[in-house]
Amino acid sequence: MNRKPSPIPIPMLMIIGIIAISFSSIFIKWSSAPASIQGMYRLLFTSLLMLPFARPYSGALFSLRKKDWIMLVASGIMLALHFLLWMGSLKFTSVASSTMIMALEPVFIMLGAYFLFKEKTALSALLGMGIAIAGVIFIGWGDIGISANNLKGDILSIGGTAAVAVHMLIGQKVVVRMPSYLYSLIVFISASLVFAIYNLAMGIPFFDYPPREWGIFILLAVVPTVFGHILFNWLLQFVSATTVSMNILGEPVGASILAYLLLGEQLTGLQWTGSMLVMCGLAAYLYAGRKKGKDIAPVLDNAS
């Protein structure tokens, strides 16, 4: 497939994108607001940023079927659950542990695709998956040595990763019938409404937050989303989706470095071992997928 050259050097854009998404967990750590409030305003503000560019997709919007709307809402629910669990995990465990576990998203997607759609996976990819899972076990083992709360955070991160994998599998089926931009916008709005209902039910205040918190909510919408995920999607016109998907290996590394510099977080020997195993396993998994010719593009709302 012939792609047009990028007006800006690709490596520079990839580095900008990795740094941007790596800041997501740092902003969450800086905020004292409940995870459900952070998630609601991140998705709401991102939706508001996207709305001015949605007019060209109005025709596709009115052509959606009832089944499409059901799947879109289901995808939004799973995205909200992902943010609730993953953002909540950062209240208990380290940035490195949480983001390393979140990097297992392709593995969860592979498992879901096998059980739901009977999709086969190469043996080399399964080997990579096994190495990555072993890494997560080491991370959890290392967190047990720190505190029970750290292990609780790891479990929440695993739940958040499973939720986003289901969200992605739903999106894989829906996005073939509609523009990915419209899909992302509707799902973002749906997820923010799910958060609003949750916050109302739990009696969590919507507006009683200092200016600093509102600044963090806006940063969550702009930095990791606009300069992270939207940038990566834009890069798909210049490079392959496999190349873009390699950013999943960059986020835990970037987030861990930022957490060390900005939060003073340290990793134990077991956590370092587990982190290296996760990185190696995911690299093997993605390489196996590339060799097999499976080049599945990420969508706008697929990660942290």
C-alpha positions, -999 to +999 in steps of 0.1 A: +000+000+000+014+034-011+012+061+015+018+098+011+048+113+029+042+131+062+048+168+063+064+164+097+090+137+105+072+105+117+096+097+146+091+132+160+053+128+159+055+094+175+076+107+204+052+136+209+023+111+210+040+087+234+049+116+258+013+129+256-004+096+264+022+089+291+010+121+310-025+106+314-017+086+345+003+115+359-027+139+356-049+113+373-024+109+402-023+147+406-061+149+409-079+144+442-113+142+425-131+108+423-122+086+393-158+088+380-156+126+380-123+126+362-136+101+336-168+120+331-152+154+324-124+139+304-149+123+280-173+153+281-146+179+273-131+156+245-166+153+230-170+191+231-136+195+213-148+170+186-183+183+180-173+213+158-158+189+133-187+164+133-210+181+107-197+161+077-209+129+094-245+139+099-257+118+070-240+087+085-256+095+119-291+094+106-285+061+087-276+042+119-299+012+127-313+003+161-288-025+164-260+000+158-272+023+186-275-007+210-239-016+203-227+020+205-243+024+239-228-010+250-194+002+238-198+035+258-207+015+290-176-006+287-154+025+280-168+041+311-162+010+331-126+009+318-119+045+329-137+039+363-115+009+371-082+020+355-084+055+370-094+040+403-064+017+402-040+046+402-054+056+437-039+024+450-009+012+429+020+028+411+019+043+377+043+017+364+023-013+376-010+001+364+002+011+329+022-021+324-010-041+331-030-018+308-005-025+280-019-061+280-050-047+261-040-065+228-038-098+247-073-094+262-086-085+227-070-116+213-086-138+240-120-121+234-117-125+196-110-162+201-140-169+224-165-146+206-154-148+170-133-180+169-103-160+155-071-181+155-038-168+168-003-178+157+018-200+181+045-173+183+019-147+194+006-171+221+042-174+233+045-137+235+012-135+254+024-161+279+056-141+286+036-109+290+012-126+315+041-139+334+053-103+337+020-092+351+023-120+377+058-106+387+044-071+390+015-083+412+040-104+433+061-073+437+031-052+448+021-077+474+054-070+491+045-033+492+009-033+505-025-050+500-037-017+485-011-020+457-024-055+448-060-040+449-048-014+423-034-042+401-067-061+402-086-029+393-062-023+364-068-058+351-105-052+353-101-020+334-080-037+307-107-064+303-134-037+300-115-017+273-109-050+254-146-057+252-152-020+242-126-025+214-142-058+202-176-041+200-160-012+181-143-036+157-178-048+146-195-013+145-168+008+129-170-011+096-205+004+091-198+040+101-169+066+102-145+060+130-148+097+140-185+094+144-182+061+163-157+077+187-178+108+193-210+089+200-192+064+223-175+093+242-209+110+247-225+077+258-197+070+283-199+105+298-236+100+303-230+067+320-206+085+343-232+112+350-258+086+360-233+068+382-222+100+399-259+110+405-267+075+419-236+076+442-243+112+453-209+124+440-210+162+435-206+175+399-192+210+404-177+213+439-140+212+428-112+239+430-098+255+398-068+232+399-090+202+394-108+218+365-074+224+349-066+187+353-099+177+337-091+198+307-055+186+305-068+150+305-090+158+275-064+177+255-030+162+261-034+124+261-064+125+237-057+153+211-019+151+212-019+113+218-047+092+204-060+116+178-025+122+166-019+084+163-051+080+143-039+108+120-006+090+115-024+060+100-025+078+066+013+078+066+024+046+084+009+011+090-014+004+120+011-020+133+037+007+135+012+030+152+001+002+176+037+000+189+030+031+210+015+006+234+050-003+244+060+033+248+033+044+272+043+023+302+080+033+298+072+070+294+047+070+322+071+052+346+099+077+338+075+106+344+062+090+376+098+088+388+106+124+379+073+140+389+059+117+417+090+101+431+077+066+425+102+038+427+100+002+413+110-030+432+133-056+416+103-079+410+084-050+394+113-042+371+115-079+361+078-080+355+079-048+335+107-062+312+088-094+307+056-075+298+075-054+272+093-084+257+061-104+256+041-076+239+069-070+214+069-107+205+031-107+203+029-076+180+058-089+158+040-122+154+008-103+144+028-083+118+043-114+103+009-130+100-004-099+082-029-088+108-028-050+108-057-039+130-059-001+134-064+013+168-094+036+173-095+070+189-107+059+224-087+027+228-064+034+257-055+054+287 
